């Protein structure tokens, strides 16, 4: 999948109601806050942002681990982090 296709898919995903798939947003935000709090013991870099967005995808995957979109997005954030770290 090319970058533009990924972005087009992301645009499609964010314009649809996904609560049924991922659970209540306030529950997810609480979990993200815990992960981010644990993660933020250092300065934030672009690579850290990718890592934290990956944590967001892990929080969503906790609600529905069978949803492959979360794992695809996590792989995408990991690829971006690897590219930025070079």
N, C-alpha and C positions, 0 to 999 in steps of 0.2 A: 504494500500500500504506500503510495506517495504522500509526502507531507500535505499537499493540498487536499488529498482525499481524506486524510486524518482530520484536517481542520474542518472540512465540509461535514464529516460525520459528527465531529464535536459540536458544530453549530446545530445540526439536526437534534442531537441529544439534549442540548441545553434549552431548546425551544419546546420540549415536550415535558409533560408531567411524569416525573420519574419516582415520585414518592412511593408508589406501589412496589417498585423494584428495590429502592435503597432504604426505605424506612423514613421516619420523620426527620426533617432537617435538624431540628433542635437536638435530637439524640446524636446525630452524626457530628454536629458542631461540638458537642461536649467531648466526644471521643477524640476529635481532631485537636481540640485544645489540650488534652492530656498528652497526646503524642508531641505536639509542638512545644509544649512546656518542657518536656523531657529533652527535646532536641535542641532547644535554644540556649545551650550553655556556651556558645561561641558566636563569633561574628557571622552575620548572614552573607553568603555569597550567592551567585547565580546557581552554583551546584547545590547549595543548601536549599534554595527555592525549589529546584527539581526534586530534591529528596523530600521536602515537606509536602509538595503536591503528590508525590508518591505515597506518603503517609495518608493523605486525604483519600486516595484510591483504596488503600488498605482498610481504612475505616468504612468505606462504602462496601468493600468486599466482605467485611465482617457481617453486614446486614444480609448479604446474599452471595456467598462464595462461589456459587455455580454460575454467576453472571460473567461471561467472558469479557464483556466490555471493560470491566474494572481491571482485569489482568492485561488487556491490550493497552489501556491507558497507562498502567504502571510501567509496562515495557517501554512505552514511548517516552515517559519522563526519565526512565533510566538511560535510554539512548541519548537523550538531550544532555543529561548530566555527564555522561561519558565523553561526549563531544566537547562540552564546555571545559572539562577538566584537562583536556589535552594541551 
